[in-house]
Amino acid sequence: MKKSRKSLKRANQNISVDQVISNRILILTMAIAVCFLVIFLRLFYLQIISYNDYTAKREDYTSIKQYTSAPRGQIYDCNGKVLAKTVVSHNIVFTSPNNMTTDDYKLYAKRIVKVFNVSTKDFTDEDKKQAYITYKSFLSPTDSEYAANHLMTSRELKQYKSGAWGDNAESKRYQILMNRIGKKQIGEMTQADLKLCVIYQRMISNQSTGQENVVLEDVSDDDVAYLVEHKTEFPGFDVDFGGWKREYPYGEALSDILGSVTTSTQGLPSELASYYLSRGYQLNASVGKSGLEYQYNDLLAGTPEIAKITYDSKGLAQKEVVQEAKKGYDIHLSIDIELQSTLDDIVKNTLSENGGTVNRENFQSLFTTVLNPQDGSVLAMSGYQMDLDSKQLTYFASGNYMSLVNPGSCIKGATVYMGESEGVIKPGDVIYDKVMNIGGQEFGSYVDHGPVNDVRALEVSSNVYMFNVAIRLAGASYVEGEPLNVSDLQGTLNKMRSYYSMFGLGNKTGIDVPGESSGYMGYGSEPGMLLNYSIGQFDMYSPLQLAIYSSTIASDGNLYKPRLFSYATEVNSQEVVVSNEKKIKSVLPKKNEEYLERVQQGFRACVTSGDCGEDIMKYSVPVSAKTGTAEVEEWTTANLVGYAPTDNPTMAFACSAPTSGQNNQQVAANICSTVVMPKFIEKYFELYPAS
């Protein structure tokens, strides 16, 4: 009986173990089944559902994206006339096959030079210098002149090869060579060598990135037809029928202000490459490199075409456009090109006829800026320089904001305003104008004017009146023969500068074009410098700053930020996408309105009395102005600032003629008030009659 019970117990235990094993096998089987199901579902997802997505990703990883600049937006004047035009240009382009050798590149570069019209006249200095490096790179690496290494010092070459220059080694070497390659080195190449090396360089310039390169720009229809018919003989080459180039219909008019654009063979300019790369541009992009073309490049450039490049079994690039190019916006300027052309002619002819002549032997530059005083927009801006030896003229309209002139008496309006605002003189205060003896040194006006008030002082350009303003501002007193005793010379000078800056003098105006100069601050430790400053014989300003000064007076104290750009529109549309609204930088205090009115009266009196010149008196439209002559060694710089019509000004101007006459003003009159502005004002009111 006991044995039977033991057997039964053992049997039950065996059954329990078998059950556990069966359960575990079942669980394992289910786990394996789930795993296989997950794998199956994942494979189904990858191979069926996400097939297209992963195929696209695979192609992205194994292909190259190629960027082609979109046609550039155009630049218009305020009346819709095209100042910078985009026209069609057929270009020969090259995308490097992935199996080409150095000898292959040389072979096809020679073929391009032989078959197509390659002109060295189109090569830039940078092209030629790069070609020389390439020319020397064809030598044996053991040659001392290999890759133009002979132009580097032994120390530089050692540092370069040892890696001492770090990650910037190639860039530093390139800059050294570009600075040392001159006409002598370029002359070592024949014309055929030069052409070959330039084309070769263009072919390989983006070899590592697979980008399309333009090797010949604006080719003839015959060259286009030949390449299309013989394409198999030129692997990697094609015709870009969507190419473009920039044209400027008005020639040199406004040329340096409009600026320029790199060609499709130049790509990013080396000096701006880092800037443009940081903004997402590619090395082969055509971009603005100066002036407004640079300032508003992001608006003008548009969106590039993006293509996907893959290679076929022969190693040739296959192009698939994935993003169409979108042309850049058109921008519209405040410039009136008819007014601009008139001003250019006047300035050019005046300098051509008078520069370097008797009594004007050092007259070699002339600048004029015209603004709308109601919003700060630039209506016209012209400038020229003359080489006194050859009499050759160079257009330099940008000199209005890049160069500096001695202003002379034209800034006396700011001096009067300052004196009355600070309470050292009152409107109508009379000061006797006669020579002052300060510490044994004489200071006076051009002639003694006798008793003059503030308006009369501006009318006749009294220096003595301004001297007294400066002396009183400094807390000093004039005692004949005694030196000035000024306790805080620098503090007084700083206060004077702060007032002048209220009119835009001595500060960057913020005009929307690169390269503006801020001004020049004179220095010294003698009290007499305060006197010189009060009559414009100390600091220097740009002609544009002088125009802002006259504009501020004309607009009853509103100092506007000057601007050339008005708004941007979609291509072939009047829809405004970006607008550059007028901006007031500062306003003269309303409590001092009476003092500004006295300055305005003085400017008008200068014209009506003839003290600003008889030629500017003749108009039926009332003009307000102030002359300024500054002594620069043995020469006189002539200026004229003003505005018109007097009561409701639509234009404010500044004309500057540096060192345009001898110090004896009787032998060389102010050419701005006798020639330039009288001619321009007459033309202005023909185009814009006063209401």
Order of alpha helices (4+ residues) and beta strands (2+ residues): alpha-alpha-beta-beta-beta-beta-alpha-alpha-alpha-alpha-alpha-alpha-beta-alpha-beta-beta-alpha-alpha-alpha-alpha-beta-beta-beta-alpha-beta-beta-beta-alpha-alpha-beta-beta-beta-beta-alpha-alpha-alpha-alpha-alpha-beta-beta-beta-beta-alpha-beta-beta-beta-alpha
